[in-house]
């Protein structure tokens, strides 16, 4: 058991802080929502009613979509784009999807390679792109969820102000939807770009996201292995 | 289909136990990989449930 925890500590630790942050968001959001209801002379709602409302879910979905977009773009971008000296990048000249030999697929597969890397056809193509396919699907569905929750919240506000309800198609071209979307995207792109560039010259001893401390700036992590 | 491919297919298909989808895709069958499979499915199920909730609830108008 202790060994299993050690071997999977990174994903388990992040799962734990994800749950804590989500619970914290729900409690703070519930309190904030009730403050607003009070200010408008409306009845406060219970915790369960809040966490199962579009008001809460749209905020969750809005952040999920931007995170999964960030990683989807990063996974795709690092196939074709290079940053010399960054441990987040392949080395210059290695742009592209690589040869079957490099990727250990088909006849170049190892005995312990995943089965779908050893077989050919659609299964190999799907498995070769499975990370990007799954991350992009989660991004698209989260973005859809944000739009569905957002239109419910927007129509609640419209009703309070005596304005007519809008359709989903009207909401997804509205300034509110794109304001919510782009304010998250810009911060994700900022963080990824800064990470790629900072890691050329800065180090974190012991982190897999960094080159070894003494590695020259122009050498990527891949070259140093 | 190459010799390696058919051998791989046969080896897993002939196994005495029913193997999972992920198991068949990755070909991993080691006690050490149990924890890896657990964390993979922990995250995957969490996200699928989360997405389902976030899509279905707004469709009910709540």
Interface residues (C-beta under 8 A of the other chain):
Chain A: X4 X7 X8 X11 X12 X15 X52 X53 X54 X57 X58 X60 X61 X64 X106 X107 X109 X112 X113 X114 X115 X116 X118 X119 X120 X123 X127 X130 X138 X141 X142 X144 X145 X148 X149 X151 X152
Chain B: X1 X2 X4 X5 X8 X9 X12 X24 X25 X26 X27 X28 X32 X34 X35 X36 X38 X39 X42 X43 X46 X47 X50 X51 X53 X54 X55 X57 X58 X59 X61 X62
